[in-house]
């Protein structure tokens, strides 16, 4: 025979189980779980972070950026540093600022790659 009395709590038509802290669990209500560090989430902290800047003559900026951005993308991937080329020339010059951010090893590698491209065009 079917059990008598009220159905067990949460058995029918109730929202997803709440965590003890009031926030719904990851994935509840169709949401996505937040990314976990080390699994594709950007790492926002460095052991030691540094920024280096270098001025590049406007005529040579194309060597850094490369066709369709391929050059700067490759250097970012190889060095793991953030490399940014300012869109405007520095005031009173025909040079654009290249900003490199990362750990000391990352920035050193990026600057080495940038200087190689500037010297050889490759």
N, C-alpha and C positions, 0 to 999 in steps of 0.2 A: 504494500500500500504506500502511496506517496506520503512523505513526511508532513506532519501537521505543524502549524505555527507560521510565523512570518519567514520569508526567504532570508538567507544569510546576508548581512550587510555587504553592499558592493557587488551583488551578484547580477543585477539586471538594471540597465539604463543609467548607470552612474558614470560620471566623468572619470578620466584616468586617475589612478591612485596619486594622491598628493604626497610629496616628500614631507618629512616632519618639520621642515623649515618654511613651508607655505608656498614654495615655488614648485611648479609642475616639474616632473622629471624630464630629462632630455628626451626629445622626440614626442612628448605629449602634445595633443591638439595639432598634430601634423607638422610641428616644428622640427627643425634639424638640431641635432646635438652640436654643441659648440666644438670647434676644432681642438684637438689635443696637441700640446706642444710636441714637436718632433714628427708629426704626421701631416706635413703640408702646411702647418700654421706658420706664419712669418715669425721669426725670432726677433723680438724687438729689443733685447738687451744683449750687450756685448760684455765680455769680461773687462776689456778696456776699449773704449770707443774713442776714435779720433777722426778729425776732419782735416783734409789737406786740400789746398786750392792751388791751381796753376792757371796762368793766363796763356791762351793759345791764340796766335794770329788768326783772324777771321778766315783767311784763305786756306788755312790748314784744318779747320774744324771738321770739314767733310771726311778727312782721313780718320778721325776718331769715330764719328757717327757711322760712317759706312753707308752703303746703298740700302735704303729702307730701314736704317737703324741696325743693320746686322753687325756692324763693327762694335758699337757700344754694347750691344746685347752679348756678344761673344766675350768681351772683356769683363762684363759683369759676371757672367757665368764662370769664367776662369778664375777670377780673383775673389769672388763672393763679396765684393764691395759694392756699395751704392755709388754709381757714377752719374753725375748730372752736368749737362752743358747748358749754361745760361743762354737764353734766347737772344738777349741783347748784349751789345758790346759794352764794356766798362766805360763809364763817362770819360770823354776826352781821348779815347784810344780806339784802335781798330782791332782790339783783342776781346775774346770772350772768356769768361771764367769757367773753368772746369772744377767741380767740387766732388771730392772723393771722400766717402765716409765708411768706416768699418774699424776692425781691429788694426793694430799697427801692421800685422802681417798682410792683411787684406789690402790696406791702403798702399803699402809698399809694392805689392804685386801689381795693383791696378796702375800705379804711376809708372812702373816699369813697362807695362803693356802699352800705356798711352805714349810714353816717350819713344818706344820702338815704332809704333805706328806713325808718329810724327816724323821720325827720322827716315823711315823706309817707305811709308805709304802702304805697308802691308801688315 
